[in-house]
Amino acid sequence: MNPFGPSHYFDLPRSLDAEGLVRVGGELSAEWLLDAYAHGIFPWPITQDLDPGNVELLAWWTPDPRAIIDLDALYISKRLARRCRKNEFAVTCNRDFSQVIHACASAQDRTGNTWLTPSMIDAYVGLHELGYAHSVEAWHQGELVGGIYGVALGGMFAAESKFYHHRDASKVALVHLVHHLAARGFCLLDIQQISAHTDSLGAREIPRSEFLSRVEASVGLPVTFGEKLEGCRW
């Protein structure tokens, strides 16, 4: 059962389309964010070009289908497995959440072109300080070169964003994250939408109805993220 019970802020309309826009407006407070994730919803701002400039609207989504990675079905290519075995990267968790999320907003060509606005970053840093948001970092010679962050509720981990500065750094971080979640007893890894990158790692799509049922069954589990990475097989 969902320990959060019925949502205080969101009502899924019967006519919800595939894009899954649930609501526009609201707050980026911990209460709103935790309520949203506990019911399979995530925030994604909408930017509209209006005179005299851009206007950011907070929007909340639950798309159909939903992309997940099964913790027992992660596909690791021979090349990626070799990269993991080389121990080229030192992999940690929660060492520098702030640096990870800021890198997710600015790596590659994302500067000025990302949903991770300053208000979103502040909100997730707040969730991290409360113990709900977590990061996995990949380091090379003492420099942060890749990472991933997300939100953990019970046995569900909602992965939000990743970045890399060195080839495969984010993939190595994801491999460690998946092994860690499995070792800790998690049962659902939400990645929201599938991409070529996650498809190559075994991600798949499931209907929204199935996803929401799995969320309800997961968030009530007596599972925690922990203080250090566990279960790595390399």
N, C-alpha and C positions, 0 to 999 in steps of 0.2 A: 504494500500500500504506500501511497505517496504521503510521507509524514507532513508535508506542507498543506495537505488538504486542497480544497478548491482554491483557485487563484483569487487573489484580492484585487488584481489589476487587469486581468485579461479574460476575455470571453471569446472562445473560438466559434465564429459564426458558421452555420451549416453550409453556407454557400462559399466558403473559403476556397480560393482558386489555387493553382499550382504554385504560384509565387509565394503565397502564404502570408500576405500582409495582414497582421492581426490588429495593430493599433498604431496610430501616429500620435506622438506626444508622450507625456509621462516624464519620469525622472531617471537619472543614472545613479540613483542611490543604491546602497547594498540591498535594501529591502526589495526594490523593484527588480534588480538583477537576479537575486536568488529566487524570487517568485517566478521570474521568466524561465530560468534554466530548469527549475523543478517541474515545469510544465512544457518542456521541449521548445521554448521560444528564445530567440536571441536578438540583441539590438544591432541595427545596421542603419546608420544615418542616411538620409536622402538630402542631396545638395541640389538646390534649385537656383538657377540664374535669374535673379530679379533685380530690377533697378532699385537701389544703387549698387548692388553687389550680390554675392552669393549668400543664400539663406540656408542654414542647416536645420533639417527637421529630423527629430529622433523618431525612428520607426522600429517596429518589432515584428519578427518574422518566424514562420515555421513552414518551410517549403515542402513540397511533395513532388518527387520522392526526396528522401533524406539520405545522405551519404554517411556510412559508418566504416570502421575497420574492425573486423572480428579479431579479437585478441589472440585467437588460436590459428589464424589464417593469414598472418602477415607474410607477404612474399618478399624474400630477401634474395636478390640475385647473387650469383657467384662472385661478381665483382664487388658488390656492396659487402658481402660477407668477408671477403679478403680485406676490405677497407676497415671493417670493424676489428678484425683479428690483429691488424697491424698496430692497433692502439695509438694511431696518429693523433687522435683527439682525446683529451681528458674530458670526461662527461660528468657533470654534476647536476644537482637539482636545487633550485631555490637559492643559489649563490648570489645571483644578481638579477632579480626579476625586472627591476626598472630598466636596466640596460637592454635586456632581451626585448621588452615591449617597445622601447624606443627604436631599437634596431628593426623590429618588424614594421614600424611605421616609415622607416627611411631607407632600408636596404634596396638594392637594385634601383628601379626607377620609381619608387613609391613616394618620394618626397613631394608633397603637394598633390598627391594622387592616391590617397588612402582613406579608408573608412576609419582608421585609427586617429581621430582628431584629438587635440589636447584634452578635451573633456572626457573622451572615451578612455584615454590613457590614465587619467587621474582616477576614473572609476575602477578600472581593473587593478591599479596599484592599491587602491583602498580595499578591494576584495582580497588581494594578496596579504595585506597587513592583518586582515581578519582571519586568514588561514584557509580561504576558499580558492584562491587563484595560485597557480604554481607554474614554475618554469623548469625546463631542462636545458642545460647549456653545454655547448661543445667548445672547448678551448684548445688553442694551438700556440705553444710557446708562451703561455700566459695571456694570450689575447683571445677575447670572445669572437669566435668566427662562425657560430651558428647556434640556433636554438628554437625552441617552441614553447608556447605557453597556453594555458587553458584553465577551465574552472572545474573543480571536483565537488560533486555532491553525492554522498553515499557511494554507491558502486558505479556511478557514471562520471566519465571525464569528457568534457566538451572542449576539444582542441580548437583554439581560436585563430592562431596565426603562427608562422614560422619564418625564418630568414636564414641566409647563409652568406658568408664572405669567402669561404673556401669550398671547393667542390665536395659534395656529399656530406657536408657538416650537418645540415638540417636533417638529412636522412639518417645519419648515425644517431642524432639526438632522438629522432622518432623511434628507431629500433630500441633504444634504451628505454624510452617512455613506455612502449608497448610491453616489453618484458617486465618492467616495473609494475605496471597496472595489473598484469596477470598475476604476478607474485603477491600483490597486495589484496587480491580478491575482487577487483573491479570486473564488471561484466558488460560494460557498454562504453565504446569510444566513438563519440559523435564528431564528425568532421564537417558537418553541415552540407557542403556541396562537393561533388567529386571533381578532380582535376586530372590532367595527364600525369602529374607527379604522383598523386595518391593512387590513381588507377594502376600505375606500374607497381605499387606496393600491395595490391590486393584489395583496395577499397571497393565497396559495392553500394548500391542504392537499394533502399527498402521503402515500401509505402509509408506515408506519413502516419497512418493509423497504427501500423505495426511499430513504428518508431515511438510514438507516444505511449503505447502500451509498455514498451521496454523501458522507457524513462520512468514510468510509474513504478515498475517492478524494481528498478535499480536504485533510485534515490533514497529508498528506505533501508538499504542494506547497512549493517554496522561496519563500514569500511572507511579507512582514512588513507590519505596519500602518504603519510610518513615523512621522516626527516632525511632519509638518504635513499639512493637508488638501490633497488633489490632485483634479483632474478636475472641479471645479465649473464648470457651464456658464452661470452667471449673470453 
